[in-house]
């Protein structure tokens, strides 16, 4: 899969708010912490979701693109690798924000 296809898969993974979480890469139905690739995982943070759709990898190019989108939208003052994880976990970050960032990253790939 290319970058755009991976981002489309990430967007599809988060097709409903119940599939997104904070503080952990992934959780099972009982709220237990599992790995991003665990077959029992039912929700992911944005980084855990990316790991899931990228078969366990965290491609630098995608993380950098997502970080740049965070800066573009004013969520962060400057880009720095892996800010996406800490931004996901911020109290004021919402599911709408997550979807907005992913969709803008997809648009930038066109």
FENVEN-V153832 format. One record per backbone hydrogen bond with DSSP energy under -0.5 kcal/mol. CO is the residue of the C=O (numbers start at 1). NH is the residue of the N-H. E is the energy in kcal/mol with one decimal. If there is no record, write none. Layout:
co=[CO,CO]
nh=[NH,NH]
e=[E,E]
This chain:
co=[2,3,4,5,6,7,8,9,10,12,13,16,17,19,25,26,27,27,28,32,35,38,40,43,44,45,46,47,48,49,50,51,52,54,59,59,60,61,62,63,64,65,66,67,68,69,70,70,71,80,82,82,83,84,85,86,87,90,94,95,96,97,98,99,100,101,102,103,104,105,106,107]
nh=[6,7,8,9,10,11,12,13,14,15,15,19,20,44,45,34,42,43,31,28,38,41,29,27,21,49,50,51,52,53,54,56,55,57,62,63,64,65,66,67,68,69,70,71,72,73,75,76,74,83,85,86,87,88,89,90,90,93,98,99,100,101,102,103,104,105,106,107,108,109,109,110]
e=[-2.2,-2.4,-2.6,-2.1,-2.2,-2.6,-2.3,-2.3,-1.7,-0.8,-1.1,-2.1,-1.9,-2.2,-1.2,-1.8,-3.1,-1.3,-2.0,-2.3,-1.3,-1.8,-0.5,-2.1,-1.7,-2.9,-1.8,-2.4,-2.2,-2.4,-1.5,-3.7,-1.3,-1.7,-0.7,-2.2,-3.0,-1.8,-2.8,-2.7,-2.3,-1.9,-2.1,-1.8,-2.4,-2.4,-2.3,-1.1,-1.3,-2.0,-0.8,-0.8,-2.8,-2.2,-1.4,-0.5,-1.3,-1.2,-2.0,-2.5,-2.3,-2.5,-2.4,-2.6,-2.1,-2.2,-2.2,-2.3,-2.3,-0.8,-1.0,-1.4]
